[in-house]
Amino acid sequence: MKRISLVAILMAATIAGASAQGRPDSRAMSCAQVQQLIVDNGAVVLTTGQFTYDRYVASRQFCSHPSVPVIASVQTRDANQCPVYRCGQDIFLFDD
C-alpha cells in the first residue's frame, strides 16, 4: 500500500512539473533562436508578452485549410520585430 502511494505521489509531481514549464518566451530568445525553433518543430506556441501568446509556423503544411502562412513579427531579446509566420486568412482568396 505504501508503495502505491509513493508511486502516485511521484506521478503527480512529474505531471505538475511538466505543466509548470510553460511555453518558450520569444522575449528571452534571439531572433535567430526563435526562427530556428519554429523551423525545427514546424509549429510552436510562443509566449510573446506577459499575457499573450500565439502559434507560429514554418510552412503551409502546418496551417489548416483555408488558412495560409502570413507574415507576423514577435519581440525577441535582440529585435523588436523578428519576422515569423502564423496561420491566417489568404488575402487573395475571395468569397463569392
N, C-alpha and C positions, 0 to 999 in steps of 0.2 A: 504494500500500500504506500509506504514512504517513497519507494522508487517511482511509482506512477505519479505521485505528487511532485517529485523533483523534476521529472520529465515534463510535466505540464507547466511548471514554473519556467523552466528553461525555454520551452517553446514559446510561451507568452513573451518572455524577454526578447527573444530573437525577432518575433513579429513586431513588437513595439519599436525595437531599434531600427529595423528596416523601414518602417513607415516614418520615422523621425528624420531620416536622411534628407528628404525633400528632393527638389529638382535642382539642376545646375543653375547658378545665378550668372547671367551674362555680364553683370557689372563687376564680377570678381575675376573675369577671364579676359584675355586679349582678344581682339577681333579675329585673329588667325586661329586661336584655340576654339572659339565659338563656331567658326566656319568649318573647321576640321571635325569637330564633334558632330555637326549636322551631317557632313559627308559620310563619316564613319558609321553613323547609325541610321541614316536615311530620313528619319524624322525624330525630333526631340522637342519636348516641352521644356521651355526655359523660363525661369523667373526673370522678369525684366524690370521690376520695381518692387517697392515694399509690399504692395497688394496686387501686383499684376503679373500675368504670365501669358504665354501663347505657345502654339505649336509651330515649329519651323521645319521645312522640308528641303531635301536635296534635289528632288526632281518630281516630275508629274506623277510618277507611279505611286507616290505617297499621298496623293490627293484623291478624294472621291469624286467621280464624275457628277456634275459638270465642272467642278472646281479645278483650277489650274494654279501653278505657282505664280505668285505675284510678288514683286519686289517689296521688301519691307526693310526696316533697319532697327537695330537694337543698340542700346548703350552698352559699351564694354569698358574695361579698365583703361584702354588706350584710345578709344574713339567714341565720340558722341553719337555717331551714326554709322554703325557697322552694317554693310549690306548683307541681307539674308533673304530667303524666300519663305512665304507662308501660303497656305491654300486660300484662294479667294475666287471671286467671280471673274470669268473671262470677259473683258470689256468688249471683245469683238463678237461675242455670242449674242445674237438678237432674238428676242421672243416675238413671235408673230401673233 
